[in-house]
Amino acid sequence: MTAASAPPARVRIAAHAKANLFLRVLAREDTGYHGLETLFTLLDLADELIVERRAEGIALDVRGAETGPTEQNLAYRAADLLLEATGRRFGVRIALEKRIPVQAGMGCGSSDAAAALHAVNALAGNVVPRHEIIQYATRLGADVSGPFAEGSVSVYYEGTVMPGAGQMTMSNAALKLVHE
């Protein structure tokens, strides 16, 4: 790898809050999760993650809100999944500045997890393909894959981006929900 294409040692990334414009909780699946149909938009309000390479392991420093035990934090778990996928060639330190209200239904943990997946992959030189990262996101939670959609309004079902949802606009969103 040349110096020009070397992965960064540090990544700063915003983890945007979401507002549900529509949410329907479906039947409970065998996995224990409920299926979801949702239409939401990402907001300007965002947590901030600064993720730095380190020799090994994962360190998580949270400022702004209590998020519970470190190993249960979705950003920590996301980093762990991506580090595992890349062969644990390095570790990370995550500085997480909480600005999104915790447990307010705005996807703060899910957005943090998606941002951590992006950041750790960037530190690894983007070696994990986008479709695999979306699979990891879905394993972490139904709406963790949300920030991976293109455009600001997206539709999901059981944590999977519905085909064509990325180019949806508010005017045709209801039609997409009905007809897909």
N, C-alpha and C positions, 0 to 999 in steps of 0.2 A: 504494500500500500504506500503510495507516495504521500508526502507531507500535505499536499493540496487536497487529497481525498481522505485523510485520516479522520476518524470519527472525533467529535468534540469531546472534551473532558468534562464539560458542564453544559446543561440545557436548562433554560428557563421557559416555562410553558404555562399558559392560562388554562384553567379548568372551569368552563362556563356553566353557570346555573341554567336550569331549564324551567319553562312554564308549560304545564300540560294545557293544551287547548281542548283536548278530548281524551278521556281515559275510560276504558272498559276492562274490568277484571273478568277473565273467563274461568272456566273450570280448572280445578287443581289437577295437574298432570301426575303421572307415576313418579316423576323426579321430585315431587314435593313442591314444585313451583307452580304458580298459576300462569296461564296464558294471558297475554295482554294485547290489547289493541290501543294504541295511543297516537295522538298527534301532538307534537310539541315543538316549541321553538327555543333556540338557545338565546340566552340573555347576555347583556354586557357585564352584569355582575359575575365575578369569577374569583375562585381561589387561585393562588399562585404556587406552583411547584418549581423549585430549583433542585435539579438532580445532578449529582456529581459522581464521577467514577471514584472508586476506592479499591483497595486490594481485594477485599472479600467481604461477604456478608451484606446485610442491609441495616442501615441506621435511619430512623424516622424521627424528625424533630417537628412537632406541630405547635404553631402559635395561633392564638385567636379563639379556640374553642376546644373543649374536651371531646375527644373522638373515641374513647375507650381503649382497650388493650392494643398495644402496637401490632401484634401478630394478627389481629382481627381487622385491622384497618384495611380498607379496600385498595388504597394506593400501595401499601406494603405488600399485600397479596398479589397485586398486579406486577409489581417489580419482581417478586419471587418467581412468578410464572415465566416472565420474559428472561430472567437470568437462567432459569432451568432450561429454557428452550435454546439458549445460546451456549450451553455447556458450562455455565458458571465460571467464565474466563475472568470475571472481575466482579466486584460488588458495587453498591451504590449508597450514597447518603442522600436522603430526600428531606429537604426543608419545605414544609407545607404551611403556607399562610392561609388560614381559614377566613373567608369573607362571606361565604354563603351560609345562611343559617342552617345549623344541623337539625335533622329530622323535620324539615319544613316542607318536604315533598318537592324540593327543587333539584334533586339529583346530585347533591354535593359530593357524597361518597362515590357515586357512580362516575361523575365527571372527573374526580381526582384519580380514580382507577384508570380511566381512559387516557388521561394525561400522562400517568406513570407508564403505561404501556408504550405510548408514543416516545416518551423521553428515554426510557431504557433501550428501546430499539435504536434510537438515534445514537446513543452512546456506544452501541454495539455495531454501528456502521450500517444500520437499516438492513440487517441480514434476515430478519423474519418478514416474510411477505405479508402484505396487508390482509389478505383473506385468512391467514392463520392468526393474525392479531385479533381480528374480529371474532374468531372462534374462542380465543382466550378471553376476550371481553365478555362474550356470552356465558362462559363458564363462571365468571365472577358475578353476574347479575343480569337480569332481563334488560335493563336500560343502559348498561355500561357500553354497549356498542353504539349508542345514540350519537356521540360526537364523531363517529367515523363516517356518518352519512354526509353526502354532499348537499350543500344548500342549508338554509337555516330552519326549514320545517321538514320533519321526517315522520314516517309512520313505521311502527314496529309491531311484530307479532311474535310472542314467545322469545323476545330478545333478538330476533333476526330482522335485519332491514328488509322490508318488502321490496320486490323488484320495482324499479322506476320511482321509488319514493324520493330519491335524492333531488330530482328536478321539480318537485311538487311546489305549487304556489298555493296561497290561501284560497284562491277562487276555485281550484279544481280538487282540493284536498278531500272534500266530502264525497265527490264522485269517485275518487280512487278508493276510499274506504268501502263504498257500496259495491263497486264493480270488481274489485280484485279478490 
